[in-house]
């Protein structure tokens, strides 16, 4: 009798039944309910419910990633045909992320380009007819924002170095490229947290603060996700999972990191430089 679990003789991967989609959905729901209840102080146990949901999400991520890595390396299910489908999926995911940030840029420019819109009388009252609104002290784009731009662009070169090292089967170059990229990603997050702590405006009470923190804050969250992605790749590199011809997980991490880089360039140019209303340029010229 043939083995029911033997690898089929075709190029497609028919995924076995998995608990991770159901567990991940339930955990996300529990975390959302707990988080909302916690923010609204609905009941004392809300923080613990939120924590249980987060633990469930992290457990799902660990289990699901482990299964995918095993399918790719030990079981050989990621054939060239399967890899093409995965690439299409990652491209569509990044496209959806692009549209996510388009929404925040739209919200920002909708107010910035029309601060005295005659169709919305309250805008002139709120903004004073100018952008940035009256009373808002913006960040100097040529200080910490410029430093973070250089950090993130440098991290793009180190992850590219790691990728080319892998293609040349240079294991040490792969590991050091990933380590440097992770360190630069963590440095970017620390610098941004320091910048936020010295902001002269808040999230609530004004449109500028709300759009600024939503756009740059979600980007910072994506940097944290990308850093986690790269840490997983580093662990897998030490385990010997990647080869010059089989490294889809690392390739997707590199794609995601370059996407984060490009989004930051637009944020820096549009929100920090253009959105400073020329104050940053005048400040830099004064020095």
Secondary structure by P-SEA (a helix, b strand, c coil): ccccccccccccccccccaaaaaaaaaaaaaaaaaaaaaaccccaaaaaaaaaaaaaaaaaaaaaaaaaaaacccccccaaaaaaaaaaaaaaaaaaaaaaaaaaaaaaaaaacccccccaaaaaacccccccccccccccccaaaaaaaaaaaaaaaaaaaaaaaaacaaaaaaaaaaaaaaaaaaaaaaaaaaaaaccccccccaaaaaaaaaaaaaaaaaaaaaaaaaaaaaaaaaccccccccaaaaaaaaaaaaaaaaaaaaaaccccccccaaaaaaaaac
